[in-house]
Amino acid sequence: MDGRNRYNPGMRAHVYVTLKTTVLDAQGQTIANALRRLHHPQVESVRQGKYFVLTLADSLTGDAAKAEVERIANEVLTNPVIEEYTYRLEE
């Protein structure tokens, strides 16, 4: 990692991808069942997903950064038929 990235990482996008609520989440159900067997009855359900951190170029800010993250999430990070995403940007 170069010094610029270590001390000034620039803007980062945190992208969270999950299955749509209408899609059966078999892995989430398996985890929920395991938690119940391990005496965690307070957990009613589990939905699993993926988490990505994108470090954006310093030149990408504001609406352009939002548009780029949304394009990447739609085209690369998710299967729009079964998944949805949320994201947050931090400087």
PDB file of N, CA, C and O in Angstrom:
ATOM      1  N   MET A   1       0.845  -1.162   0.000  1.00  0.00           N
ATOM      2  CA  MET A   1       0.000   0.000   0.000  1.00  0.00           C
ATOM      3  C   MET A   1       0.900   1.236   0.000  1.00  0.00           C
ATOM      4  O   MET A   1       1.861   1.305   0.766  1.00  0.00           O
ATOM      5  N   ASP A   2       0.590   2.212  -0.857  1.00  0.00           N
ATOM      6  CA  ASP A   2       1.415   3.414  -0.882  1.00  0.00           C
ATOM      7  C   ASP A   2       1.038   4.343   0.273  1.00  0.00           C
ATOM      8  O   ASP A   2      -0.011   4.168   0.894  1.00  0.00           O
ATOM      9  N   GLY A   3       1.886   5.324   0.558  1.00  0.00           N
ATOM     10  CA  GLY A   3       1.668   6.219   1.681  1.00  0.00           C
ATOM     11  C   GLY A   3       0.369   6.990   1.594  1.00  0.00           C
ATOM     12  O   GLY A   3      -0.280   7.233   2.611  1.00  0.00           O
ATOM     13  N   ARG A   4      -0.021   7.382   0.377  1.00  0.00           N
ATOM     14  CA  ARG A   4      -1.253   8.154   0.213  1.00  0.00           C
ATOM     15  C   ARG A   4      -2.457   7.347   0.698  1.00  0.00           C
ATOM     16  O   ARG A   4      -3.319   7.885   1.393  1.00  0.00           O
ATOM     17  N   ASN A   5      -2.525   6.077   0.344  1.00  0.00           N
ATOM     18  CA  ASN A   5      -3.657   5.254   0.755  1.00  0.00           C
ATOM     19  C   ASN A   5      -3.638   4.938   2.242  1.00  0.00           C
ATOM     20  O   ASN A   5      -4.691   4.813   2.866  1.00  0.00           O
ATOM     21  N   ARG A   6      -2.453   4.810   2.807  1.00  0.00           N
ATOM     22  CA  ARG A   6      -2.365   4.487   4.225  1.00  0.00           C
ATOM     23  C   ARG A   6      -2.825   5.654   5.092  1.00  0.00           C
ATOM     24  O   ARG A   6      -3.561   5.450   6.058  1.00  0.00           O
ATOM     25  N   TYR A   7      -2.401   6.880   4.760  1.00  0.00           N
ATOM     26  CA  TYR A   7      -2.681   8.026   5.611  1.00  0.00           C
ATOM     27  C   TYR A   7      -3.876   8.850   5.150  1.00  0.00           C
ATOM     28  O   TYR A   7      -4.433   9.610   5.942  1.00  0.00           O
ATOM     29  N   ASN A   8      -4.279   8.721   3.905  1.00  0.00           N
ATOM     30  CA  ASN A   8      -5.429   9.436   3.381  1.00  0.00           C
ATOM     31  C   ASN A   8      -6.180   8.509   2.430  1.00  0.00           C
ATOM     32  O   ASN A   8      -6.005   8.592   1.215  1.00  0.00           O
ATOM     33  N   PRO A   9      -7.004   7.638   2.971  1.00  0.00           N
ATOM     34  CA  PRO A   9      -7.613   6.619   2.137  1.00  0.00           C
ATOM     35  C   PRO A   9      -8.653   7.147   1.154  1.00  0.00           C
ATOM     36  O   PRO A   9      -9.122   6.383   0.309  1.00  0.00           O
ATOM     37  N   GLY A  10      -9.031   8.420   1.229  1.00  0.00           N
ATOM     38  CA  GLY A  10     -10.043   8.948   0.333  1.00  0.00           C
ATOM     39  C   GLY A  10     -11.428   8.497   0.745  1.00  0.00           C
ATOM     40  O   GLY A  10     -11.631   7.990   1.848  1.00  0.00           O
ATOM     41  N   MET A  11     -12.376   8.689  -0.153  1.00  0.00           N
ATOM     42  CA  MET A  11     -13.751   8.318   0.141  1.00  0.00           C
ATOM     43  C   MET A  11     -13.909   6.802   0.029  1.00  0.00           C
ATOM     44  O   MET A  11     -13.339   6.163  -0.855  1.00  0.00           O
ATOM     45  N   ARG A  12     -14.687   6.254   0.934  1.00  0.00           N
ATOM     46  CA  ARG A  12     -14.981   4.824   0.909  1.00  0.00           C
ATOM     47  C   ARG A  12     -16.482   4.626   0.817  1.00  0.00           C
ATOM     48  O   ARG A  12     -17.270   5.383   1.383  1.00  0.00           O
ATOM     49  N   ALA A  13     -16.848   3.592   0.093  1.00  0.00           N
ATOM     50  CA  ALA A  13     -18.247   3.190   0.003  1.00  0.00           C
ATOM     51  C   ALA A  13     -18.386   1.846   0.688  1.00  0.00           C
ATOM     52  O   ALA A  13     -17.638   0.913   0.395  1.00  0.00           O
ATOM     53  N   HIS A  14     -19.330   1.745   1.590  1.00  0.00           N
ATOM     54  CA  HIS A  14     -19.647   0.494   2.281  1.00  0.00           C
ATOM     55  C   HIS A  14     -20.946  -0.012   1.664  1.00  0.00           C
ATOM     56  O   HIS A  14     -21.995   0.615   1.810  1.00  0.00           O
ATOM     57  N   VAL A  15     -20.873  -1.148   0.976  1.00  0.00           N
ATOM     58  CA  VAL A  15     -22.023  -1.683   0.253  1.00  0.00           C
ATOM     59  C   VAL A  15     -22.463  -2.980   0.924  1.00  0.00           C
ATOM     60  O   VAL A  15     -21.665  -3.893   1.134  1.00  0.00           O
ATOM     61  N   TYR A  16     -23.749  -3.039   1.256  1.00  0.00           N
ATOM     62  CA  TYR A  16     -24.338  -4.207   1.916  1.00  0.00           C
ATOM     63  C   TYR A  16     -25.330  -4.849   0.940  1.00  0.00           C
ATOM     64  O   TYR A  16     -26.279  -4.201   0.498  1.00  0.00           O
ATOM     65  N   VAL A  17     -25.110  -6.106   0.611  1.00  0.00           N
ATOM     66  CA  VAL A  17     -25.958  -6.832  -0.337  1.00  0.00           C
ATOM     67  C   VAL A  17     -26.680  -7.944   0.420  1.00  0.00           C
ATOM     68  O   VAL A  17     -26.055  -8.734   1.128  1.00  0.00           O
ATOM     69  N   THR A  18     -27.996  -7.996   0.264  1.00  0.00           N
ATOM     70  CA  THR A  18     -28.792  -9.044   0.906  1.00  0.00           C
ATOM     71  C   THR A  18     -29.788  -9.604  -0.098  1.00  0.00           C
ATOM     72  O   THR A  18     -30.089  -8.979  -1.116  1.00  0.00           O
ATOM     73  N   LEU A  19     -30.284 -10.780   0.206  1.00  0.00           N
ATOM     74  CA  LEU A  19     -31.348 -11.346  -0.610  1.00  0.00           C
ATOM     75  C   LEU A  19     -32.612 -10.524  -0.407  1.00  0.00           C
ATOM     76  O   LEU A  19     -32.861 -10.021   0.689  1.00  0.00           O
ATOM     77  N   LYS A  20     -33.402 -10.389  -1.451  1.00  0.00           N
ATOM     78  CA  LYS A  20     -34.691  -9.716  -1.318  1.00  0.00           C
ATOM     79  C   LYS A  20     -35.533 -10.483  -0.311  1.00  0.00           C
ATOM     80  O   LYS A  20     -35.383 -11.695  -0.159  1.00  0.00           O
ATOM     81  N   THR A  21     -36.416  -9.775   0.373  1.00  0.00           N
ATOM     82  CA  THR A  21     -37.231 -10.423   1.405  1.00  0.00           C
ATOM     83  C   THR A  21     -38.136 -11.497   0.834  1.00  0.00           C
ATOM     84  O   THR A  21     -38.574 -12.384   1.567  1.00  0.00           O
ATOM     85  N   THR A  22     -38.428 -11.440  -0.466  1.00  0.00           N
ATOM     86  CA  THR A  22     -39.286 -12.447  -1.096  1.00  0.00           C
ATOM     87  C   THR A  22     -38.527 -13.716  -1.468  1.00  0.00           C
ATOM     88  O   THR A  22     -39.132 -14.697  -1.902  1.00  0.00           O
ATOM     89  N   VAL A  23     -37.196 -13.702  -1.299  1.00  0.00           N
ATOM     90  CA  VAL A  23     -36.361 -14.852  -1.660  1.00  0.00           C
ATOM     91  C   VAL A  23     -36.031 -15.656  -0.401  1.00  0.00           C
ATOM     92  O   VAL A  23     -35.610 -15.095   0.611  1.00  0.00           O
ATOM     93  N   LEU A  24     -36.224 -16.963  -0.472  1.00  0.00           N
ATOM     94  CA  LEU A  24     -35.899 -17.836   0.650  1.00  0.00           C
ATOM     95  C   LEU A  24     -34.404 -17.770   0.941  1.00  0.00           C
ATOM     96  O   LEU A  24     -33.585 -17.927   0.035  1.00  0.00           O
ATOM     97  N   ASP A  25     -34.051 -17.541   2.185  1.00  0.00           N
ATOM     98  CA  ASP A  25     -32.649 -17.465   2.611  1.00  0.00           C
ATOM     99  C   ASP A  25     -32.332 -18.736   3.402  1.00  0.00           C
ATOM    100  O   ASP A  25     -32.422 -18.757   4.630  1.00  0.00           O
ATOM    101  N   ALA A  26     -31.962 -19.788   2.682  1.00  0.00           N
ATOM    102  CA  ALA A  26     -31.700 -21.084   3.318  1.00  0.00           C
ATOM    103  C   ALA A  26     -30.543 -20.991   4.309  1.00  0.00           C
ATOM    104  O   ALA A  26     -30.608 -21.574   5.391  1.00  0.00           O
ATOM    105  N   GLN A  27     -29.490 -20.267   3.950  1.00  0.00           N
ATOM    106  CA  GLN A  27     -28.352 -20.146   4.875  1.00  0.00           C
ATOM    107  C   GLN A  27     -28.764 -19.389   6.135  1.00  0.00           C
ATOM    108  O   GLN A  27     -28.369 -19.761   7.240  1.00  0.00           O
ATOM    109  N   GLY A  28     -29.550 -18.339   5.978  1.00  0.00           N
ATOM    110  CA  GLY A  28     -30.046 -17.605   7.138  1.00  0.00           C
ATOM    111  C   GLY A  28     -30.896 -18.479   8.042  1.00  0.00           C
ATOM    112  O   GLY A  28     -30.793 -18.395   9.265  1.00  0.00           O
ATOM    113  N   GLN A  29     -31.740 -19.323   7.445  1.00  0.00           N
ATOM    114  CA  GLN A  29     -32.564 -20.235   8.234  1.00  0.00           C
ATOM    115  C   GLN A  29     -31.714 -21.247   8.991  1.00  0.00           C
ATOM    116  O   GLN A  29     -32.001 -21.570  10.143  1.00  0.00           O
ATOM    117  N   THR A  30     -30.670 -21.743   8.340  1.00  0.00           N
ATOM    118  CA  THR A  30     -29.763 -22.695   8.987  1.00  0.00           C
ATOM    119  C   THR A  30     -29.078 -22.044  10.184  1.00  0.00           C
ATOM    120  O   THR A  30     -28.959 -22.656  11.246  1.00  0.00           O
ATOM    121  N   ILE A  31     -28.637 -20.824  10.015  1.00  0.00           N
ATOM    122  CA  ILE A  31     -27.989 -20.099  11.119  1.00  0.00           C
ATOM    123  C   ILE A  31     -28.983 -19.861  12.248  1.00  0.00           C
ATOM    124  O   ILE A  31     -28.648 -20.055  13.417  1.00  0.00           O
ATOM    125  N   ALA A  32     -30.200 -19.445  11.914  1.00  0.00           N
ATOM    126  CA  ALA A  32     -31.223 -19.214  12.938  1.00  0.00           C
ATOM    127  C   ALA A  32     -31.513 -20.498  13.711  1.00  0.00           C
ATOM    128  O   ALA A  32     -31.645 -20.464  14.934  1.00  0.00           O
ATOM    129  N   ASN A  33     -31.612 -21.617  13.018  1.00  0.00           N
ATOM    130  CA  ASN A  33     -31.850 -22.907  13.685  1.00  0.00           C
ATOM    131  C   ASN A  33     -30.689 -23.265  14.610  1.00  0.00           C
ATOM    132  O   ASN A  33     -30.906 -23.746  15.722  1.00  0.00           O
ATOM    133  N   ALA A  34     -29.477 -23.036  14.159  1.00  0.00           N
ATOM    134  CA  ALA A  34     -28.305 -23.321  14.997  1.00  0.00           C
ATOM    135  C   ALA A  34     -28.307 -22.442  16.239  1.00  0.00           C
ATOM    136  O   ALA A  34     -27.979 -22.908  17.331  1.00  0.00           O
ATOM    137  N   LEU A  35     -28.670 -21.185  16.083  1.00  0.00           N
ATOM    138  CA  LEU A  35     -28.718 -20.290  17.250  1.00  0.00           C
ATOM    139  C   LEU A  35     -29.751 -20.763  18.267  1.00  0.00           C
ATOM    140  O   LEU A  35     -29.508 -20.710  19.473  1.00  0.00           O
ATOM    141  N   ARG A  36     -30.898 -21.225  17.784  1.00  0.00           N
ATOM    142  CA  ARG A  36     -31.913 -21.751  18.714  1.00  0.00           C
ATOM    143  C   ARG A  36     -31.386 -22.985  19.458  1.00  0.00           C
ATOM    144  O   ARG A  36     -31.598 -23.132  20.662  1.00  0.00           O
ATOM    145  N   ARG A  37     -30.696 -23.869  18.722  1.00  0.00           N
ATOM    146  CA  ARG A  37     -30.124 -25.065  19.365  1.00  0.00           C
ATOM    147  C   ARG A  37     -29.044 -24.689  20.382  1.00  0.00           C
ATOM    148  O   ARG A  37     -28.813 -25.423  21.343  1.00  0.00           O
ATOM    149  N   LEU A  38     -28.387 -23.555  20.173  1.00  0.00           N
ATOM    150  CA  LEU A  38     -27.339 -23.095  21.089  1.00  0.00           C
ATOM    151  C   LEU A  38     -27.897 -22.172  22.174  1.00  0.00           C
ATOM    152  O   LEU A  38     -27.156 -21.427  22.816  1.00  0.00           O
ATOM    153  N   HIS A  39     -29.212 -22.236  22.363  1.00  0.00           N
ATOM    154  CA  HIS A  39     -29.893 -21.528  23.446  1.00  0.00           C
ATOM    155  C   HIS A  39     -29.864 -20.006  23.271  1.00  0.00           C
ATOM    156  O   HIS A  39     -29.583 -19.261  24.209  1.00  0.00           O
ATOM    157  N   HIS A  40     -30.160 -19.571  22.055  1.00  0.00           N
ATOM    158  CA  HIS A  40     -30.335 -18.145  21.763  1.00  0.00           C
ATOM    159  C   HIS A  40     -31.731 -17.925  21.190  1.00  0.00           C
ATOM    160  O   HIS A  40     -31.870 -17.518  20.036  1.00  0.00           O
ATOM    161  N   PRO A  41     -32.767 -18.193  21.987  1.00  0.00           N
ATOM    162  CA  PRO A  41     -34.135 -18.104  21.471  1.00  0.00           C
ATOM    163  C   PRO A  41     -34.580 -16.673  21.166  1.00  0.00           C
ATOM    164  O   PRO A  41     -35.596 -16.470  20.502  1.00  0.00           O
ATOM    165  N   GLN A  42     -33.832 -15.688  21.642  1.00  0.00           N
ATOM    166  CA  GLN A  42     -34.199 -14.300  21.397  1.00  0.00           C
ATOM    167  C   GLN A  42     -33.977 -13.886  19.940  1.00  0.00           C
ATOM    168  O   GLN A  42     -34.478 -12.841  19.526  1.00  0.00           O
ATOM    169  N   VAL A  43     -33.247 -14.670  19.159  1.00  0.00           N
ATOM    170  CA  VAL A  43     -33.041 -14.389  17.737  1.00  0.00           C
ATOM    171  C   VAL A  43     -34.168 -15.067  16.967  1.00  0.00           C
ATOM    172  O   VAL A  43     -34.244 -16.294  16.912  1.00  0.00           O
ATOM    173  N   GLU A  44     -35.042 -14.258  16.375  1.00  0.00           N
ATOM    174  CA  GLU A  44     -36.198 -14.804  15.680  1.00  0.00           C
ATOM    175  C   GLU A  44     -35.897 -15.225  14.241  1.00  0.00           C
ATOM    176  O   GLU A  44     -36.456 -16.205  13.749  1.00  0.00           O
ATOM    177  N   SER A  45     -35.013 -14.485  13.568  1.00  0.00           N
ATOM    178  CA  SER A  45     -34.669 -14.852  12.195  1.00  0.00           C
ATOM    179  C   SER A  45     -33.308 -14.263  11.837  1.00  0.00           C
ATOM    180  O   SER A  45     -32.812 -13.347  12.494  1.00  0.00           O
ATOM    181  N   VAL A  46     -32.724 -14.807  10.789  1.00  0.00           N
ATOM    182  CA  VAL A  46     -31.419 -14.349  10.303  1.00  0.00           C
ATOM    183  C   VAL A  46     -31.497 -14.216   8.786  1.00  0.00           C
ATOM    184  O   VAL A  46     -32.021 -15.101   8.109  1.00  0.00           O
ATOM    185  N   ARG A  47     -30.984 -13.126   8.260  1.00  0.00           N
ATOM    186  CA  ARG A  47     -30.814 -12.943   6.822  1.00  0.00           C
ATOM    187  C   ARG A  47     -29.325 -12.735   6.595  1.00  0.00           C
ATOM    188  O   ARG A  47     -28.725 -11.855   7.212  1.00  0.00           O
ATOM    189  N   GLN A  48     -28.728 -13.521   5.731  1.00  0.00           N
ATOM    190  CA  GLN A  48     -27.299 -13.387   5.477  1.00  0.00           C
ATOM    191  C   GLN A  48     -27.086 -12.527   4.240  1.00  0.00           C
ATOM    192  O   GLN A  48     -28.003 -12.312   3.448  1.00  0.00           O
ATOM    193  N   GLY A  49     -25.857 -12.038   4.087  1.00  0.00           N
ATOM    194  CA  GLY A  49     -25.558 -11.203   2.936  1.00  0.00           C
ATOM    195  C   GLY A  49     -24.069 -11.061   2.723  1.00  0.00           C
ATOM    196  O   GLY A  49     -23.264 -11.831   3.247  1.00  0.00           O
ATOM    197  N   LYS A  50     -23.721 -10.047   1.932  1.00  0.00           N
ATOM    198  CA  LYS A  50     -22.323  -9.769   1.609  1.00  0.00           C
ATOM    199  C   LYS A  50     -22.031  -8.307   1.934  1.00  0.00           C
ATOM    200  O   LYS A  50     -22.925  -7.461   1.905  1.00  0.00           O
ATOM    201  N   TYR A  51     -20.771  -8.025   2.243  1.00  0.00           N
ATOM    202  CA  TYR A  51     -20.340  -6.669   2.591  1.00  0.00           C
ATOM    203  C   TYR A  51     -19.099  -6.339   1.785  1.00  0.00           C
ATOM    204  O   TYR A  51     -18.152  -7.125   1.749  1.00  0.00           O
ATOM    205  N   PHE A  52     -19.094  -5.181   1.137  1.00  0.00           N
ATOM    206  CA  PHE A  52     -17.966  -4.742   0.330  1.00  0.00           C
ATOM    207  C   PHE A  52     -17.530  -3.350   0.773  1.00  0.00           C
ATOM    208  O   PHE A  52     -18.366  -2.518   1.125  1.00  0.00           O
ATOM    209  N   VAL A  53     -16.235  -3.099   0.757  1.00  0.00           N
ATOM    210  CA  VAL A  53     -15.698  -1.760   0.987  1.00  0.00           C
ATOM    211  C   VAL A  53     -14.961  -1.352  -0.285  1.00  0.00           C
ATOM    212  O   VAL A  53     -13.994  -1.997  -0.691  1.00  0.00           O
ATOM    213  N   LEU A  54     -15.431  -0.276  -0.905  1.00  0.00           N
ATOM    214  CA  LEU A  54     -14.802   0.253  -2.112  1.00  0.00           C
ATOM    215  C   LEU A  54     -14.079   1.541  -1.758  1.00  0.00           C
ATOM    216  O   LEU A  54     -14.695   2.452  -1.206  1.00  0.00           O
ATOM    217  N   THR A  55     -12.795   1.642  -2.057  1.00  0.00           N
ATOM    218  CA  THR A  55     -12.058   2.889  -1.884  1.00  0.00           C
ATOM    219  C   THR A  55     -12.084   3.602  -3.227  1.00  0.00           C
ATOM    220  O   THR A  55     -11.606   3.077  -4.233  1.00  0.00           O
ATOM    221  N   LEU A  56     -12.645   4.800  -3.231  1.00  0.00           N
ATOM    222  CA  LEU A  56     -12.852   5.541  -4.465  1.00  0.00           C
ATOM    223  C   LEU A  56     -11.716   6.527  -4.715  1.00  0.00           C
ATOM    224  O   LEU A  56     -11.057   6.987  -3.782  1.00  0.00           O
ATOM    225  N   ALA A  57     -11.501   6.841  -5.977  1.00  0.00           N
ATOM    226  CA  ALA A  57     -10.482   7.818  -6.356  1.00  0.00           C
ATOM    227  C   ALA A  57     -10.804   9.167  -5.725  1.00  0.00           C
ATOM    228  O   ALA A  57     -11.971   9.529  -5.577  1.00  0.00           O
ATOM    229  N   ASP A  58      -9.765   9.907  -5.354  1.00  0.00           N
ATOM    230  CA  ASP A  58      -9.948  11.220  -4.733  1.00  0.00           C
ATOM    231  C   ASP A  58     -10.783  12.154  -5.598  1.00  0.00           C
ATOM    232  O   ASP A  58     -11.474  13.028  -5.074  1.00  0.00           O
ATOM    233  N   SER A  59     -10.728  11.982  -6.918  1.00  0.00           N
ATOM    234  CA  SER A  59     -11.447  12.863  -7.836  1.00  0.00           C
ATOM    235  C   SER A  59     -12.952  12.590  -7.861  1.00  0.00           C
ATOM    236  O   SER A  59     -13.713  13.378  -8.421  1.00  0.00           O
ATOM    237  N   LEU A  60     -13.381  11.492  -7.266  1.00  0.00           N
ATOM    238  CA  LEU A  60     -14.793  11.104  -7.292  1.00  0.00           C
ATOM    239  C   LEU A  60     -15.469  11.582  -6.010  1.00  0.00           C
ATOM    240  O   LEU A  60     -15.175  11.072  -4.929  1.00  0.00           O
ATOM    241  N   THR A  61     -16.362  12.546  -6.120  1.00  0.00           N
ATOM    242  CA  THR A  61     -17.039  13.102  -4.948  1.00  0.00           C
ATOM    243  C   THR A  61     -18.520  13.327  -5.234  1.00  0.00           C
ATOM    244  O   THR A  61     -18.964  13.282  -6.381  1.00  0.00           O
ATOM    245  N   GLY A  62     -19.263  13.569  -4.172  1.00  0.00           N
ATOM    246  CA  GLY A  62     -20.661  13.968  -4.287  1.00  0.00           C
ATOM    247  C   GLY A  62     -21.533  13.042  -5.098  1.00  0.00           C
ATOM    248  O   GLY A  62     -21.496  11.822  -4.937  1.00  0.00           O
ATOM    249  N   ASP A  63     -22.329  13.647  -5.983  1.00  0.00           N
ATOM    250  CA  ASP A  63     -23.272  12.879  -6.800  1.00  0.00           C
ATOM    251  C   ASP A  63     -22.569  11.905  -7.735  1.00  0.00           C
ATOM    252  O   ASP A  63     -23.099  10.833  -8.024  1.00  0.00           O
ATOM    253  N   ALA A  64     -21.370  12.272  -8.213  1.00  0.00           N
ATOM    254  CA  ALA A  64     -20.623  11.363  -9.101  1.00  0.00           C
ATOM    255  C   ALA A  64     -20.225  10.091  -8.354  1.00  0.00           C
ATOM    256  O   ALA A  64     -20.272   8.998  -8.918  1.00  0.00           O
ATOM    257  N   ALA A  65     -19.836  10.233  -7.092  1.00  0.00           N
ATOM    258  CA  ALA A  65     -19.473   9.065  -6.280  1.00  0.00           C
ATOM    259  C   ALA A  65     -20.696   8.180  -6.062  1.00  0.00           C
ATOM    260  O   ALA A  65     -20.615   6.958  -6.190  1.00  0.00           O
ATOM    261  N   LYS A  66     -21.821   8.795  -5.735  1.00  0.00           N
ATOM    262  CA  LYS A  66     -23.054   8.024  -5.536  1.00  0.00           C
ATOM    263  C   LYS A  66     -23.436   7.268  -6.803  1.00  0.00           C
ATOM    264  O   LYS A  66     -23.783   6.088  -6.750  1.00  0.00           O
ATOM    265  N   ALA A  67     -23.371   7.947  -7.931  1.00  0.00           N
ATOM    266  CA  ALA A  67     -23.732   7.313  -9.198  1.00  0.00           C
ATOM    267  C   ALA A  67     -22.805   6.145  -9.523  1.00  0.00           C
ATOM    268  O   ALA A  67     -23.260   5.105 -10.001  1.00  0.00           O
ATOM    269  N   GLU A  68     -21.514   6.310  -9.267  1.00  0.00           N
ATOM    270  CA  GLU A  68     -20.555   5.240  -9.556  1.00  0.00           C
ATOM    271  C   GLU A  68     -20.792   4.028  -8.650  1.00  0.00           C
ATOM    272  O   GLU A  68     -20.761   2.890  -9.120  1.00  0.00           O
ATOM    273  N   VAL A  69     -21.026   4.262  -7.371  1.00  0.00           N
ATOM    274  CA  VAL A  69     -21.277   3.156  -6.437  1.00  0.00           C
ATOM    275  C   VAL A  69     -22.557   2.424  -6.827  1.00  0.00           C
ATOM    276  O   VAL A  69     -22.595   1.194  -6.813  1.00  0.00           O
ATOM    277  N   GLU A  70     -23.596   3.165  -7.171  1.00  0.00           N
ATOM    278  CA  GLU A  70     -24.853   2.535  -7.572  1.00  0.00           C
ATOM    279  C   GLU A  70     -24.668   1.722  -8.856  1.00  0.00           C
ATOM    280  O   GLU A  70     -25.210   0.623  -8.976  1.00  0.00           O
ATOM    281  N   ARG A  71     -23.915   2.252  -9.804  1.00  0.00           N
ATOM    282  CA  ARG A  71     -23.655   1.513 -11.045  1.00  0.00           C
ATOM    283  C   ARG A  71     -22.898   0.212 -10.761  1.00  0.00           C
ATOM    284  O   ARG A  71     -23.244  -0.845 -11.289  1.00  0.00           O
ATOM    285  N   ILE A  72     -21.862   0.303  -9.923  1.00  0.00           N
ATOM    286  CA  ILE A  72     -21.084  -0.892  -9.571  1.00  0.00           C
ATOM    287  C   ILE A  72     -21.954  -1.909  -8.839  1.00  0.00           C
ATOM    288  O   ILE A  72     -21.905  -3.102  -9.136  1.00  0.00           O
ATOM    289  N   ALA A  73     -22.748  -1.436  -7.885  1.00  0.00           N
ATOM    290  CA  ALA A  73     -23.614  -2.342  -7.124  1.00  0.00           C
ATOM    291  C   ALA A  73     -24.614  -3.039  -8.041  1.00  0.00           C
ATOM    292  O   ALA A  73     -24.845  -4.240  -7.908  1.00  0.00           O
ATOM    293  N   ASN A  74     -25.206  -2.292  -8.966  1.00  0.00           N
ATOM    294  CA  ASN A  74     -26.198  -2.868  -9.882  1.00  0.00           C
ATOM    295  C   ASN A  74     -25.584  -3.818 -10.901  1.00  0.00           C
ATOM    296  O   ASN A  74     -26.166  -4.857 -11.214  1.00  0.00           O
ATOM    297  N   GLU A  75     -24.416  -3.469 -11.418  1.00  0.00           N
ATOM    298  CA  GLU A  75     -23.828  -4.234 -12.523  1.00  0.00           C
ATOM    299  C   GLU A  75     -22.897  -5.361 -12.080  1.00  0.00           C
ATOM    300  O   GLU A  75     -22.740  -6.347 -12.801  1.00  0.00           O
ATOM    301  N   VAL A  76     -22.277  -5.228 -10.900  1.00  0.00           N
ATOM    302  CA  VAL A  76     -21.232  -6.183 -10.512  1.00  0.00           C
ATOM    303  C   VAL A  76     -21.517  -6.897  -9.193  1.00  0.00           C
ATOM    304  O   VAL A  76     -21.372  -8.117  -9.109  1.00  0.00           O
ATOM    305  N   LEU A  77     -21.911  -6.169  -8.186  1.00  0.00           N
ATOM    306  CA  LEU A  77     -21.980  -6.729  -6.836  1.00  0.00           C
ATOM    307  C   LEU A  77     -23.261  -7.496  -6.534  1.00  0.00           C
ATOM    308  O   LEU A  77     -23.280  -8.327  -5.626  1.00  0.00           O
ATOM    309  N   THR A  78     -24.335  -7.231  -7.282  1.00  0.00           N
ATOM    310  CA  THR A  78     -25.603  -7.888  -6.978  1.00  0.00           C
ATOM    311  C   THR A  78     -26.171  -8.607  -8.189  1.00  0.00           C
ATOM    312  O   THR A  78     -25.855  -8.293  -9.337  1.00  0.00           O
ATOM    313  N   ASN A  79     -27.008  -9.565  -7.898  1.00  0.00           N
ATOM    314  CA  ASN A  79     -27.881 -10.169  -8.909  1.00  0.00           C
ATOM    315  C   ASN A  79     -29.234  -9.513  -8.677  1.00  0.00           C
ATOM    316  O   ASN A  79     -29.937  -9.891  -7.740  1.00  0.00           O
ATOM    317  N   PRO A  80     -29.623  -8.538  -9.505  1.00  0.00           N
ATOM    318  CA  PRO A  80     -30.827  -7.753  -9.228  1.00  0.00           C
ATOM    319  C   PRO A  80     -32.122  -8.556  -9.212  1.00  0.00           C
ATOM    320  O   PRO A  80     -33.147  -8.060  -8.744  1.00  0.00           O
ATOM    321  N   VAL A  81     -32.092  -9.776  -9.712  1.00  0.00           N
ATOM    322  CA  VAL A  81     -33.292 -10.607  -9.686  1.00  0.00           C
ATOM    323  C   VAL A  81     -33.594 -11.061  -8.259  1.00  0.00           C
ATOM    324  O   VAL A  81     -34.756 -11.130  -7.859  1.00  0.00           O
ATOM    325  N   ILE A  82     -32.542 -11.372  -7.489  1.00  0.00           N
ATOM    326  CA  ILE A  82     -32.763 -11.931  -6.146  1.00  0.00           C
ATOM    327  C   ILE A  82     -32.144 -11.110  -5.022  1.00  0.00           C
ATOM    328  O   ILE A  82     -32.409 -11.385  -3.851  1.00  0.00           O
ATOM    329  N   GLU A  83     -31.325 -10.108  -5.345  1.00  0.00           N
ATOM    330  CA  GLU A  83     -30.631  -9.355  -4.302  1.00  0.00           C
ATOM    331  C   GLU A  83     -30.940  -7.863  -4.385  1.00  0.00           C
ATOM    332  O   GLU A  83     -31.320  -7.331  -5.428  1.00  0.00           O
ATOM    333  N   GLU A  84     -30.760  -7.219  -3.238  1.00  0.00           N
ATOM    334  CA  GLU A  84     -30.864  -5.767  -3.163  1.00  0.00           C
ATOM    335  C   GLU A  84     -29.678  -5.251  -2.369  1.00  0.00           C
ATOM    336  O   GLU A  84     -28.976  -6.031  -1.726  1.00  0.00           O
ATOM    337  N   TYR A  85     -29.448  -3.955  -2.407  1.00  0.00           N
ATOM    338  CA  TYR A  85     -28.284  -3.405  -1.719  1.00  0.00           C
ATOM    339  C   TYR A  85     -28.617  -2.067  -1.077  1.00  0.00           C
ATOM    340  O   TYR A  85     -29.557  -1.373  -1.466  1.00  0.00           O
ATOM    341  N   THR A  86     -27.823  -1.745  -0.099  1.00  0.00           N
ATOM    342  CA  THR A  86     -27.787  -0.406   0.480  1.00  0.00           C
ATOM    343  C   THR A  86     -26.316  -0.034   0.571  1.00  0.00           C
ATOM    344  O   THR A  86     -25.443  -0.900   0.522  1.00  0.00           O
ATOM    345  N   TYR A  87     -26.049   1.245   0.701  1.00  0.00           N
ATOM    346  CA  TYR A  87     -24.657   1.671   0.833  1.00  0.00           C
ATOM    347  C   TYR A  87     -24.576   2.961   1.625  1.00  0.00           C
ATOM    348  O   TYR A  87     -25.565   3.676   1.789  1.00  0.00           O
ATOM    349  N   ARG A  88     -23.387   3.239   2.109  1.00  0.00           N
ATOM    350  CA  ARG A  88     -23.107   4.524   2.740  1.00  0.00           C
ATOM    351  C   ARG A  88     -21.718   4.958   2.315  1.00  0.00           C
ATOM    352  O   ARG A  88     -20.829   4.130   2.117  1.00  0.00           O
ATOM    353  N   LEU A  89     -21.541   6.247   2.178  1.00  0.00           N
ATOM    354  CA  LEU A  89     -20.265   6.814   1.808  1.00  0.00           C
ATOM    355  C   LEU A  89     -19.642   7.475   3.021  1.00  0.00           C
ATOM    356  O   LEU A  89     -20.341   8.089   3.827  1.00  0.00           O
ATOM    357  N   GLU A  90     -18.342   7.353   3.152  1.00  0.00           N
ATOM    358  CA  GLU A  90     -17.632   8.052   4.231  1.00  0.00           C
ATOM    359  C   GLU A  90     -16.352   8.636   3.667  1.00  0.00           C
ATOM    360  O   GLU A  90     -15.698   8.037   2.813  1.00  0.00           O
ATOM    361  N   GLU A  91     -16.014   9.796   4.150  1.00  0.00           N
ATOM    362  CA  GLU A  91     -14.772  10.443   3.689  1.00  0.00           C
ATOM    363  C   GLU A  91     -13.656  10.204   4.646  1.00  0.00           C
ATOM    364  O   GLU A  91     -12.540  10.671   4.423  1.00  0.00           O
TER     365      GLU A  91
END
